[in-house]
């Protein structure tokens, strides 16, 4: 990361979750961006935002980011859901992110 560019990779599939540590070990990757709805769908979960399984996935992502000194980011859907409460270690990113690569 530098003062002008941040490279966030999307973590939204089963394959990404299976390779999370390898992805986060990649030079030049500053962090991840999580789409909770897409992550839910890829794991066969509903997208209502209150799934304990989704919370578990998000906690795993936040933990992996901490281990690799990377930034986790997500677009919260509803502030009142269990998922959003589990994102306390994940920075919210609302807009203005430009894809890298």
MDTraj code that builds the backbone (N, CA, C; nanometers):
import mdtraj as md
import numpy as np

residues = "UNK UNK UNK UNK UNK UNK UNK UNK UNK UNK UNK UNK UNK UNK UNK UNK UNK UNK UNK UNK UNK UNK UNK UNK UNK UNK UNK UNK UNK UNK UNK UNK UNK UNK UNK UNK UNK UNK UNK UNK UNK UNK UNK UNK UNK UNK UNK UNK UNK UNK UNK UNK UNK UNK UNK UNK UNK UNK UNK UNK UNK UNK UNK UNK UNK UNK UNK UNK UNK UNK UNK UNK UNK UNK UNK UNK UNK UNK UNK UNK UNK UNK UNK UNK UNK UNK UNK UNK UNK UNK UNK UNK UNK UNK UNK UNK UNK UNK UNK UNK UNK".split()
xyz = np.array([
    [0.0846, -0.1167, 0.0000],
    [0.0000, 0.0000, 0.0000],
    [0.0893, 0.1232, 0.0000],
    [0.0444, 0.2255, -0.0695],
    [0.1120, 0.3544, -0.0621],
    [0.0065, 0.4616, -0.0387],
    [0.0444, 0.5849, -0.0462],
    [-0.0493, 0.6918, -0.0125],
    [-0.1579, 0.7121, -0.1181],
    [-0.1460, 0.6480, -0.2350],
    [-0.2430, 0.6697, -0.3404],
    [-0.3162, 0.5440, -0.3870],
    [-0.2569, 0.4269, -0.3655],
    [-0.3152, 0.3038, -0.4197],
    [-0.3239, 0.1964, -0.3121],
    [-0.4384, 0.1315, -0.3044],
    [-0.4576, 0.0175, -0.2158],
    [-0.5097, -0.0966, -0.3018],
    [-0.4503, -0.2133, -0.2884],
    [-0.4944, -0.3295, -0.3644],
    [-0.5720, -0.4232, -0.2722],
    [-0.7041, -0.4282, -0.2931],
    [-0.7913, -0.5188, -0.2194],
    [-0.8403, -0.6250, -0.3166],
    [-0.8332, -0.7511, -0.2750],
    [-0.8855, -0.8591, -0.3574],
    [-1.0179, -0.9056, -0.2986],
    [-1.1089, -0.9490, -0.3834],
    [-1.2399, -0.9912, -0.3365],
    [-1.2351, -1.1343, -0.2844],
    [-1.2977, -1.1537, -0.1692],
    [-1.3131, -1.2868, -0.1106],
    [-1.4627, -1.3128, -0.1049],
    [-1.5128, -1.3886, -0.2042],
    [-1.6575, -1.4080, -0.2137],
    [-1.6968, -1.5495, -0.2549],
    [-1.6004, -1.6397, -0.2640],
    [-1.6312, -1.7751, -0.3100],
    [-1.5711, -1.8794, -0.2167],
    [-1.6178, -2.0031, -0.2321],
    [-1.5604, -2.1151, -0.1568],
    [-1.4125, -2.1295, -0.1892],
    [-1.3777, -2.1180, -0.3163],
    [-1.2381, -2.1321, -0.3580],
    [-1.1508, -2.0260, -0.2920],
    [-1.1989, -1.9047, -0.2849],
    [-1.1233, -1.7981, -0.2181],
    [-1.1037, -1.8296, -0.0708],
    [-1.2070, -1.8801, -0.0059],
    [-1.1947, -1.9161, 0.1360],
    [-1.0942, -2.0301, 0.1548],
    [-1.0950, -2.1276, 0.0653],
    [-1.0016, -2.2392, 0.0739],
    [-0.8569, -2.1944, 0.0561],
    [-0.8369, -2.0850, -0.0171],
    [-0.7028, -2.0354, -0.0477],
    [-0.6718, -1.9030, 0.0210],
    [-0.7448, -1.8725, 0.1263],
    [-0.7355, -1.7423, 0.1909],
    [-0.5937, -1.7091, 0.2361],
    [-0.5267, -1.8007, 0.3031],
    [-0.3913, -1.7722, 0.3503],
    [-0.2945, -1.7502, 0.2341],
    [-0.3082, -1.8287, 0.1292],
    [-0.2223, -1.8107, 0.0122],
    [-0.2487, -1.6753, -0.0535],
    [-0.3750, -1.6388, -0.0657],
    [-0.4113, -1.5091, -0.1242],
    [-0.3517, -1.3956, -0.0413],
    [-0.3674, -1.4039, 0.0899],
    [-0.3186, -1.2973, 0.1772],
    [-0.1666, -1.2929, 0.1856],
    [-0.0996, -1.3990, 0.1439],
    [0.0470, -1.4020, 0.1433],
    [0.1057, -1.3412, 0.0169],
    [0.0212, -1.3085, -0.0789],
    [0.0665, -1.2567, -0.2071],
    [0.1225, -1.1149, -0.1917],
    [0.2452, -1.0952, -0.2405],
    [0.3052, -0.9615, -0.2386],
    [0.2179, -0.8646, -0.3169],
    [0.2006, -0.7454, -0.2642],
    [0.1237, -0.6420, -0.3311],
    [-0.0218, -0.6375, -0.2903],
    [-0.0707, -0.7422, -0.2251],
    [-0.2086, -0.7417, -0.1769],
    [-0.2103, -0.6730, -0.0411],
    [-0.2891, -0.5665, -0.0313],
    [-0.2985, -0.4907, 0.0934],
    [-0.4111, -0.5375, 0.1833],
    [-0.5106, -0.6033, 0.1229],
    [-0.6233, -0.6481, 0.2020],
    [-0.7266, -0.7153, 0.1165],
    [-0.8423, -0.7384, 0.1784],
    [-0.9514, -0.8052, 0.1086],
    [-1.0785, -0.7227, 0.1183],
    [-1.1632, -0.7435, 0.0211],
    [-1.2954, -0.6833, 0.0211],
    [-1.3957, -0.7974, 0.0178],
    [-1.4879, -0.7981, 0.1119],
    [-1.5842, -0.9069, 0.1249],
    [-1.7233, -0.8576, 0.0880],
    [-1.7867, -0.9277, -0.0031],
    [-1.9269, -0.9042, -0.0332],
    [-2.0077, -1.0083, 0.0414],
    [-2.0717, -0.9720, 0.1532],
    [-2.1429, -1.0710, 0.2338],
    [-2.2496, -1.1493, 0.1574],
    [-2.3210, -1.0857, 0.0666],
    [-2.4260, -1.1567, -0.0074],
    [-2.3650, -1.2610, -0.1000],
    [-2.2624, -1.2236, -0.1743],
    [-2.1978, -1.3185, -0.2648],
    [-2.1305, -1.4311, -0.1878],
    [-2.0663, -1.3982, -0.0769],
    [-2.0032, -1.5005, 0.0060],
    [-2.1096, -1.5981, 0.0573],
    [-2.2241, -1.5460, 0.0996],
    [-2.3339, -1.6305, 0.1448],
    [-2.3808, -1.7242, 0.0344],
    [-2.4082, -1.6678, -0.0818],
    [-2.4585, -1.7486, -0.1934],
    [-2.3606, -1.8574, -0.2338],
    [-2.2317, -1.8254, -0.2351],
    [-2.1322, -1.9243, -0.2765],
    [-2.1208, -2.0397, -0.1774],
    [-2.1702, -2.0187, -0.0565],
    [-2.1681, -2.1235, 0.0456],
    [-2.3066, -2.1840, 0.0681],
    [-2.3998, -2.1548, -0.0219],
    [-2.5335, -2.2121, -0.0129],
    [-2.6170, -2.1548, 0.0995],
    [-2.5853, -2.0341, 0.1422],
    [-2.6574, -1.9709, 0.2522],
    [-2.7537, -1.8656, 0.1988],
    [-2.8543, -1.8340, 0.2778],
    [-2.9440, -1.7243, 0.2435],
    [-2.8693, -1.5930, 0.2575],
    [-2.9171, -1.4917, 0.1918],
    [-2.8512, -1.3605, 0.1967],
    [-2.9217, -1.2652, 0.2912],
    [-2.9911, -1.3181, 0.3904],
    [-3.0651, -1.2315, 0.4831],
    [-2.9748, -1.1611, 0.5830],
    [-2.8481, -1.2007, 0.5907],
    [-2.7526, -1.1306, 0.6754],
    [-2.7431, -1.1791, 0.8179],
    [-2.8208, -1.2776, 0.8572],
    [-2.8182, -1.3215, 0.9962],
    [-2.7696, -1.4651, 1.0145],
    [-2.7070, -1.5211, 0.9149],
    [-2.6632, -1.6593, 0.9203],
    [-2.5418, -1.6761, 1.0115],
    [-2.5489, -1.7670, 1.1092],
    [-2.4317, -1.7935, 1.1948],
    [-2.3133, -1.8449, 1.1127],
    [-2.3434, -1.9167, 1.0050],
    [-2.2354, -1.9670, 0.9189],
    [-2.1625, -1.8514, 0.8505],
    [-2.2357, -1.7490, 0.8090],
    [-2.1716, -1.6327, 0.7472],
    [-2.0873, -1.5585, 0.8498],
    [-2.1384, -1.5432, 0.9690],
    [-2.0609, -1.4786, 1.0754],
    [-1.9291, -1.5535, 1.0951],
    [-1.9354, -1.6861, 1.0965],
    [-1.8149, -1.7676, 1.1134],
    [-1.7145, -1.7433, 0.9998],
    [-1.7641, -1.7330, 0.8769],
    [-1.6764, -1.7048, 0.7631],
    [-1.6104, -1.5679, 0.7772],
    [-1.6888, -1.4685, 0.8174],
    [-1.6347, -1.3332, 0.8316],
    [-1.5320, -1.3247, 0.9438],
    [-1.5568, -1.3950, 1.0511],
    [-1.4596, -1.3989, 1.1609],
    [-1.3306, -1.4646, 1.1132],
    [-1.3428, -1.5705, 1.0328],
    [-1.2240, -1.6370, 0.9781],
    [-1.1461, -1.5431, 0.8874],
    [-1.2161, -1.4648, 0.8073],
    [-1.1492, -1.3689, 0.7180],
    [-1.0772, -1.2626, 0.7996],
    [-1.1439, -1.2078, 0.9007],
    [-1.0820, -1.1057, 0.9858],
    [-0.9587, -1.1619, 1.0556],
    [-0.9669, -1.2853, 1.1033],
    [-0.8527, -1.3476, 1.1693],
    [-0.7362, -1.3693, 1.0746],
    [-0.7652, -1.4154, 0.9532],
    [-0.6594, -1.4362, 0.8539],
    [-0.5938, -1.3036, 0.8170],
    [-0.6743, -1.1997, 0.8040],
    [-0.6172, -1.0672, 0.7739],
    [-0.5247, -1.0221, 0.8862],
    [-0.5646, -1.0446, 1.0087],
    [-0.4801, -1.0065, 1.1228],
    [-0.3487, -1.0851, 1.1213],
    [-0.3548, -1.2147, 1.0909],
    [-0.2336, -1.2969, 1.0853],
    [-0.1364, -1.2502, 0.9792],
    [-0.1906, -1.1996, 0.8682],
    [-0.1069, -1.1592, 0.7547],
    [-0.0867, -1.0076, 0.7479],
    [-0.1319, -0.9357, 0.8496],
    [-0.1187, -0.7897, 0.8528],
    [-0.1797, -0.7247, 0.7284],
    [-0.3017, -0.7673, 0.6970],
    [-0.3752, -0.7138, 0.5829],
    [-0.5028, -0.6467, 0.6331],
    [-0.5610, -0.5641, 0.5474],
    [-0.6823, -0.4911, 0.5829],
    [-0.8069, -0.5632, 0.5332],
    [-0.9035, -0.5917, 0.6195],
    [-1.0321, -0.6442, 0.5734],
    [-1.1312, -0.5301, 0.5533],
    [-1.2090, -0.5394, 0.4476],
    [-1.3109, -0.4376, 0.4210],
    [-1.4377, -0.5069, 0.3724],
    [-1.5507, -0.4435, 0.3984],
    [-1.6786, -0.4979, 0.3555],
    [-1.7793, -0.3856, 0.3382],
    [-1.8823, -0.4148, 0.2601],
    [-1.9931, -0.3224, 0.2422],
    [-2.1075, -0.3715, 0.3303],
    [-2.1257, -0.3123, 0.4463],
    [-2.2361, -0.3567, 0.5333],
    [-2.3708, -0.3384, 0.4645],
    [-2.4586, -0.4356, 0.4865],
    [-2.5920, -0.4289, 0.4268],
    [-2.6923, -0.3679, 0.5227],
    [-2.6902, -0.4135, 0.6484],
    [-2.7814, -0.3619, 0.7499],
    [-2.7063, -0.3591, 0.8824],
    [-2.6996, -0.2446, 0.9432],
    [-2.6194, -0.2287, 1.0647],
    [-2.6711, -0.3103, 1.1818],
    [-2.7945, -0.3541, 1.1769],
    [-2.8509, -0.4221, 1.2931],
    [-2.8312, -0.5733, 1.2925],
    [-2.7744, -0.6288, 1.1884],
    [-2.7651, -0.7742, 1.1793],
    [-2.6460, -0.8286, 1.2561],
    [-2.6530, -0.9561, 1.2855],
    [-2.5415, -1.0243, 1.3524],
    [-2.4163, -1.0181, 1.2669],
    [-2.4335, -1.0224, 1.1376],
    [-2.3179, -1.0157, 1.0482],
    [-2.2458, -0.8831, 1.0660],
    [-2.3204, -0.7746, 1.0681],
    [-2.2565, -0.6439, 1.0816],
    [-2.1872, -0.6308, 1.2166],
    [-2.2462, -0.6867, 1.3196],
    [-2.1800, -0.6829, 1.4504],
    [-2.0512, -0.7638, 1.4469],
    [-2.0482, -0.8710, 1.3684],
    [-1.9273, -0.9523, 1.3595],
    [-1.8194, -0.8820, 1.2800],
    [-1.8553, -0.7778, 1.2082],
    [-1.7598, -0.7044, 1.1258],
    [-1.6864, -0.5963, 1.2050],
    [-1.6933, -0.6023, 1.3365],
    [-1.6302, -0.4975, 1.4161],
    [-1.4810, -0.4871, 1.3880],
    [-1.4189, -0.5948, 1.3434],
    [-1.2775, -0.5907, 1.3077],
    [-1.2559, -0.5667, 1.1589],
    [-1.3661, -0.5512, 1.0858],
    [-1.3561, -0.5295, 0.9417],
    [-1.3977, -0.3873, 0.9111],
    [-1.3100, -0.3139, 0.8447],
    [-1.3389, -0.1762, 0.8075],
    [-1.4504, -0.1715, 0.7037],
    [-1.5382, -0.0728, 0.7157],
    [-1.6417, -0.0521, 0.6159],
    [-1.5869, 0.0306, 0.5019],
    [-1.6199, -0.0107, 0.3816],
    [-1.5810, 0.0642, 0.2636],
    [-1.7075, 0.0944, 0.1862],
    [-1.7426, 0.2198, 0.1739],
    [-1.8695, 0.2543, 0.1128],
    [-1.8579, 0.2743, -0.0376],
    [-1.7612, 0.3499, -0.0827],
    [-1.7490, 0.3753, -0.2247],
    [-1.6133, 0.4373, -0.2513],
    [-1.5855, 0.4562, -0.3764],
    [-1.4623, 0.5225, -0.4141],
    [-1.3438, 0.4282, -0.4272],
    [-1.3663, 0.2975, -0.4146],
    [-1.2571, 0.2033, -0.4320],
    [-1.2420, 0.1729, -0.5808],
    [-1.1213, 0.1790, -0.6294],
    [-1.0928, 0.1467, -0.7684],
    [-1.0228, 0.0121, -0.7729],
    [-1.0755, -0.0823, -0.8516],
    [-1.0113, -0.2142, -0.8592],
    [-0.8674, -0.2036, -0.9071],
    [-0.7824, -0.2883, -0.8539],
    [-0.6439, -0.2906, -0.8990],
    [-0.6225, -0.4127, -0.9865],
    [-0.5144, -0.4133, -1.0570],
    [-0.4812, -0.5328, -1.1342],
    [-0.4817, -0.5093, -1.2810],
])
top = md.Topology()
chain = top.add_chain()
for i, resn in enumerate(residues, 1):
    res = top.add_residue(resn, chain, resSeq=i)
    for name in ("N", "CA", "C"):
        top.add_atom(name, md.element.get_by_symbol(name[0]), res)
traj = md.Trajectory(xyz[None], top)
